[in-house]
Amino acid sequence: MTDQPQPSTPAAAPDLFTWEFASNPYPAYAWLREHAPVHRTKLPSGVEAWLVTRYADAKQTLADHRLSKNPAHHAEPAHAKGKTGIPGERKAELMTHLLNIDPPDHTRLRRLVSKAFTPRRVAEFAPRVQELTDGLIDGFARKGSADLIHEFAFPLPIYAICDLLGVPREDRDDFRDWAGMMIRHQGGPRGGVARSVKKMRGYLADLIHRKREALPTEPAPGEDLISGLIRASDHGEHLTENEAAAMAFILLFAGFETTVNLIGNGTYALLTHPEQRARLQASLAAGETGLLETGVEELLRYDGPVELATWRFATQPLTIGGQQIAPGDPVLVVLAAADRDPERFADPDVLDLARRDNQHLGYGHGIHYCLGAPLARLEGQTALATLLTRLPDLRLAADPAELRWRGGLIMRGLRTLPVEFTPTPR
């Protein structure tokens, strides 16, 4: 069902984290799954960590309570601890978010945030996501060409999460600039990211304070997420302003780039698999949604936005896949490798939008399963369906070999995605 030949698995141990590897890591991950499924390696930052690549091991690891999310458990010297998280989050006092804490604090915070981030709230947000999607396409539809990353996949989730959080419209371009700095500097100098994190933290603290001061007694219909976070309580216990700022920050930071990459990687996969793309377009033209829903799940599995799950640290000796892990060792689950494990998925290197048995790990597993997954799915489905419907002859405007993928450790996404299509007036 694929329209492209799949590269073969290398015969010898592959080089990891090179530019060539970033373009297509899947042959290297196939080698690791077969020969070194739990593999210790030195990362570009100099930190040594274990990579877990098989599906069964990955799923077990993501749910193992002996692996902490708290960087304080890292065995490296104190000066190296900043290499394992989001640059600048420690100095900006943004450490108390869901990606850095364990139960019982994680349980309390997740329960509080879940009260504000409900499926109903996401469903009510669907018309706004459609409005944003159409508005962005309107901006380039008449040109006949676009860079779908910078003109579409990047601004859509930024503007959506700003609206959901309750960031005033006049401030959302500041958020776009800060988010752009985070993406551009991944894998490179960390100073720019840290400065953006600091600016965002200051802005969020001020916005939360202003919203708390003006919060009405009863919530209004469609109340924004920051007001919901302020209002949420657990047995009378509310989020502190620091906790609310950290939570709003991580919803933005973790939420926007995953969706940028879901839209970008997903569109690229469809454009390079014309048979699958044609099936989806025919299904959409018939007014069906089933193939769109299974298709987005398959795109998450096939070339998902998150390559490696975020950091975990062993709190005691444990064994993963027959490999002994020492206390303090960092462990990184390679979601991209696990989701192409032939022991779990039939024909894992084939893109099949109708795949049914698809319990992929693209949004994690266990207590740290992505809180924003419903919103990301909504945005991904809306973006892809609208693109394929409004620009039916959408095509790549570059040789796939010339496209460049962003360097970095956790996320996987294209730097640019140049496309052409027949110009269409609104």
C-alpha positions in Angstrom: 0.0 0.0 0.0 3.0 2.3 0.0 4.1 4.1 -3.1 7.8 4.4 -2.2 10.5 1.7 -1.8 11.6 1.4 1.8 15.3 1.8 2.6 17.0 -1.3 3.9 18.3 -1.8 7.5 22.0 -1.1 7.8 24.3 -4.1 8.2 26.5 -2.5 10.9 25.8 -0.3 13.9 24.5 3.0 12.5 25.6 6.5 13.4 23.0 8.2 15.4 22.0 11.9 15.5 23.7 12.9 12.2 21.9 15.0 9.6 21.5 11.9 7.5 20.0 10.1 10.4 17.6 13.1 11.0 16.3 12.8 7.4 15.4 9.1 7.9 16.1 7.5 11.2 13.9 4.4 10.6 16.6 2.0 9.2 18.8 2.8 12.2 16.0 2.2 14.6 15.3 -1.1 12.8 18.9 -2.1 13.4 18.7 -1.1 17.1 15.4 -3.1 17.6 17.1 -6.2 16.2 20.6 -6.0 17.6 20.6 -3.6 20.6 17.0 -2.9 21.7 18.0 -1.2 24.9 21.1 0.7 23.8 23.3 3.1 25.8 24.6 6.0 23.8 26.1 9.5 24.1 23.7 12.2 23.0 24.8 15.3 21.2 24.6 17.2 24.5 27.2 14.8 26.0 24.7 13.2 28.3 24.7 9.4 28.2 21.3 7.7 28.1 19.5 4.4 27.4 17.4 4.2 24.2 14.5 1.8 24.3 13.3 0.8 20.8 11.0 -2.3 21.0 7.2 -1.7 21.4 6.7 -4.1 24.3 9.7 -2.7 26.2 8.6 0.9 25.4 5.1 0.4 26.7 6.4 -1.2 29.9 8.9 1.6 30.4 6.4 4.4 29.9 4.3 3.0 32.7 7.1 2.0 35.1 6.8 3.9 38.4 10.5 3.2 39.1 11.4 5.7 36.4 10.9 9.3 37.6 10.2 12.3 35.5 11.9 14.6 38.0 15.4 15.7 36.7 16.6 15.7 40.3 17.0 12.0 40.0 19.6 12.3 37.3 23.0 10.9 38.4 25.0 13.5 36.3 26.7 16.4 38.2 24.5 19.4 38.9 26.0 21.5 36.1 24.7 18.9 33.6 21.2 18.7 34.8 20.0 21.6 32.6 20.9 19.5 29.5 17.9 17.1 30.0 14.9 19.4 30.0 13.5 22.5 28.3 16.2 25.2 28.1 15.6 27.9 30.6 12.7 26.3 32.5 14.7 26.0 35.7 15.8 29.7 35.9 12.3 30.8 34.8 10.7 28.8 37.7 8.7 26.7 35.4 9.7 23.2 36.6 6.5 22.3 38.3 4.7 21.0 35.2 3.3 17.6 34.3 6.5 16.6 32.3 8.8 17.0 35.3 6.9 15.6 38.3 5.8 12.3 39.8 2.8 11.2 41.9 1.4 12.4 44.2 2.1 15.9 42.9 1.5 14.8 39.3 -1.8 13.2 40.3 -3.0 16.4 42.0 -1.9 18.7 39.2 -3.3 16.5 36.4 -6.6 16.2 38.2 -6.8 19.9 38.5 -5.8 20.6 34.9 -8.2 17.9 33.6 -11.1 19.9 35.1 -10.2 22.8 32.8 -9.0 20.8 29.8 -12.1 18.6 29.1 -13.2 16.8 25.9 -16.3 19.0 25.9 -14.1 22.2 25.9 -12.1 20.7 23.0 -15.3 19.8 21.1 -16.7 23.3 21.6 -13.5 24.7 20.1 -13.9 22.9 16.8 -15.6 25.8 14.9 -12.7 28.1 15.9 -10.1 25.6 14.7 -12.0 25.4 11.4 -12.1 29.2 11.2 -8.4 29.6 11.9 -7.6 26.8 9.3 -9.7 28.5 6.6 -8.2 31.9 7.4 -4.6 30.7 7.0 -5.4 28.9 3.7 -7.1 32.1 2.5 -3.8 33.8 3.0 -1.9 31.8 0.4 -4.6 30.1 -1.7 -4.5 32.7 -4.5 -0.7 32.5 -4.8 -0.5 28.9 -6.1 2.4 28.1 -3.8 3.3 28.1 -0.1 5.6 26.9 2.5 3.1 24.8 4.5 5.3 24.8 7.6 5.7 28.6 8.1 2.4 29.7 6.5 0.1 27.0 7.9 1.3 24.2 10.2 3.2 26.5 12.5 0.7 29.4 13.0 -2.4 27.2 13.3 -1.6 25.5 16.6 -0.1 28.7 18.0 -3.2 30.8 17.4 -5.4 27.9 18.5 -3.7 27.4 21.9 -3.5 31.2 22.4 -7.3 31.4 21.9 -7.9 28.4 24.1 -5.7 29.8 26.9 -7.3 33.2 26.7 -4.3 35.2 25.3 -5.6 38.5 23.9 -5.6 38.6 20.1 -3.2 41.6 20.1 -0.6 39.5 22.0 -0.6 36.3 20.0 2.1 37.4 17.5 4.4 37.7 20.5 3.7 34.1 21.3 4.3 33.2 17.6 7.8 34.9 17.9 8.7 33.1 21.1 7.5 29.8 19.8 9.4 30.3 16.5 12.6 30.9 18.5 12.1 27.6 20.4 11.7 25.7 17.1 14.6 27.4 15.3 17.1 26.8 18.1 16.4 23.2 18.8 19.5 21.2 18.4 21.6 24.4 18.4 22.4 27.2 20.8 20.2 27.0 23.9 20.4 30.7 24.8 17.7 31.8 22.4 15.3 29.2 23.7 16.0 30.2 27.3 15.3 33.9 26.5 12.0 33.0 24.9 11.0 30.8 27.8 11.8 33.7 30.2 9.8 36.2 28.2 6.9 33.8 28.0 7.0 33.0 31.7 6.9 36.7 32.6 4.0 37.3 30.2 2.0 34.3 31.5 2.6 35.3 35.2 1.2 38.8 34.5 -1.7 37.5 32.5 -2.7 35.0 35.2 -2.5 37.6 37.8 -4.7 40.0 35.8 -7.2 37.2 35.1 -7.3 36.1 38.8 -8.0 39.7 39.8 -10.9 40.0 37.4 -12.3 36.5 37.7 -16.1 36.5 38.0 -17.8 34.4 40.7 -19.4 32.0 38.1 -17.8 30.8 34.9 -19.1 32.3 31.7 -19.9 30.0 28.7 -16.7 29.3 26.8 -14.5 30.5 29.6 -10.8 30.5 28.6 -8.4 27.8 29.8 -6.3 30.0 32.0 -9.4 31.2 33.9 -10.4 27.5 34.1 -7.0 26.7 35.6 -7.3 29.5 38.2 -10.9 28.3 39.1 -10.1 24.6 39.3 -9.7 23.2 42.8 -9.2 19.8 44.4 -10.8 19.6 47.8 -10.5 23.4 48.1 -6.9 23.5 47.0 -6.2 25.7 44.0 -3.2 25.9 41.7 -0.7 28.5 42.8 0.2 31.2 40.3 3.6 29.5 39.7 1.8 26.2 39.1 -0.7 27.9 36.8 2.1 29.6 34.8 4.0 26.4 34.5 0.9 24.5 33.4 -0.1 27.2 30.8 3.6 27.2 29.6 3.8 23.4 29.1 0.4 23.3 27.4 1.8 25.8 24.9 5.3 24.4 24.6 4.3 20.7 24.4 1.1 21.4 22.5 2.1 23.6 19.6 5.2 21.8 18.2 3.7 18.4 18.3 0.8 19.7 16.2 3.1 21.6 13.8 4.9 18.3 13.1 1.7 16.2 12.9 0.4 18.5 10.2 3.8 18.9 8.4 4.8 15.2 8.6 1.3 14.1 7.8 1.0 16.3 4.8 4.4 15.2 3.5 3.5 11.5 4.0 0.3 12.0 2.0 2.0 13.9 -0.8 4.6 11.1 -1.1 2.0 8.3 -1.0 -0.4 9.4 -3.8 -2.5 6.2 -3.6 -3.3 6.8 0.1 -3.9 10.5 -0.4 -6.4 9.7 -3.3 -8.3 7.3 -1.0 -8.6 10.0 1.7 -9.7 12.6 -0.8 -12.3 10.3 -2.2 -13.6 9.5 1.3 -13.7 13.2 2.2 -15.6 14.0 -1.0 -18.2 11.4 0.0 -18.7 13.2 3.3 -17.2 10.3 5.3 -15.0 10.8 8.4 -13.9 7.3 9.2 -10.8 7.2 7.0 -9.8 10.7 8.2 -9.9 9.5 11.8 -8.0 6.2 11.3 -5.7 8.1 8.9 -4.5 10.6 11.4 -3.8 7.8 13.8 -1.8 6.0 11.1 0.2 9.2 10.4 1.0 9.5 14.1 2.3 6.0 14.0 4.1 6.1 10.6 6.1 9.3 11.0 4.8 10.9 14.2 5.7 14.4 15.6 7.4 13.1 18.8 10.4 10.9 18.0 11.5 10.2 21.6 9.4 10.4 24.8 10.6 13.0 27.3 13.2 12.2 29.9 12.9 9.5 32.6 15.4 8.7 35.3 15.8 5.4 37.2 15.2 5.7 40.9 16.4 2.2 41.7 18.1 -0.7 39.8 15.8 -2.2 37.2 15.9 -4.3 34.1 14.4 -3.3 30.7 14.6 -5.8 27.8 17.2 -7.8 29.7 19.4 -4.8 30.2 20.4 -3.7 33.7 19.7 0.0 34.3 21.5 1.7 37.3 19.8 4.3 39.6 20.2 7.8 38.2 20.5 6.7 34.6 18.5 8.6 32.0 16.1 6.5 29.9 14.6 7.6 26.6 11.8 5.7 24.9 12.1 5.9 21.1 8.5 6.2 20.1 9.4 6.3 16.4 11.1 2.9 16.7 8.5 1.3 18.9 5.7 2.4 16.5 7.4 0.5 13.6 8.1 -2.7 15.5 7.1 -5.7 13.3 6.4 -7.7 16.4 3.5 -5.3 17.1 2.4 -3.9 13.7 1.9 -5.8 10.5 3.9 -4.3 7.6 5.1 -1.5 9.9 6.9 0.4 7.1 3.8 0.6 5.0 1.5 3.6 5.3 -2.1 2.3 5.5 -4.7 5.0 6.4 -7.3 2.3 7.1 -5.1 0.5 9.6 -7.4 -0.7 12.5 -5.1 -2.4 15.0 -3.2 0.7 15.7 -2.4 1.1 19.4 0.5 3.4 18.6 2.5 5.2 21.3 2.6 8.6 19.5 1.1 10.4 22.5 2.7 8.2 25.1 1.2 5.7 27.5 0.4 5.5 31.2 -0.1 8.4 33.6 1.9 10.8 31.4 -0.3 10.2 28.3 -0.5 13.5 26.5 -3.2 15.7 28.0 -3.6 17.7 24.8 -4.0 14.7 22.5 -7.8 15.4 21.8 -6.9 19.0 20.7 -4.0 17.8 18.6 -6.2 15.2 16.9 -8.9 17.9 16.2 -6.3 20.3 14.7 -4.7 17.5 12.7 -7.9 16.2 11.2 -9.2 19.7 10.5 -6.0 20.9 8.9 -5.5 17.8 6.6 -9.1 17.5 5.6 -9.4 21.2 4.7 -6.1 21.3 2.8 -7.0 18.3 0.7 -10.5 19.6 0.0 -9.7 23.2 -0.8 -6.4 22.5 -2.6 -7.2 19.1 -4.3 -4.1 19.1 -6.6 -1.6 20.0 -3.8 1.9 18.7 -4.7 5.4 19.0 -3.5 7.5 21.8 -5.0 10.8 20.3 -4.1 12.7 17.0 -4.4 12.1 15.0 -1.1 15.8 14.5 -0.9 16.3 18.3 -0.7 14.0 18.7 2.3 15.6 19.3 5.7 14.5 18.0 9.0 15.0 20.0 12.2 17.8 18.8 14.4 16.9 18.0 18.0 16.2 15.1 20.3 12.6 14.9 21.2 10.6 16.2 18.2 10.6 15.2 14.6 9.6 17.7 12.0 10.4 19.4 8.7 12.1 22.8 8.5 10.1 23.7 5.4 7.5 22.1 3.2 7.2 23.9 -0.2 4.1 23.1 -2.2 2.3 24.1 -5.4 -1.3 24.0 -6.4 -3.8 25.6 -8.7 -4.6 29.1 -7.3 -8.1 29.3 -5.9 -10.0 32.4 -4.9 -11.9 32.1 -1.6 
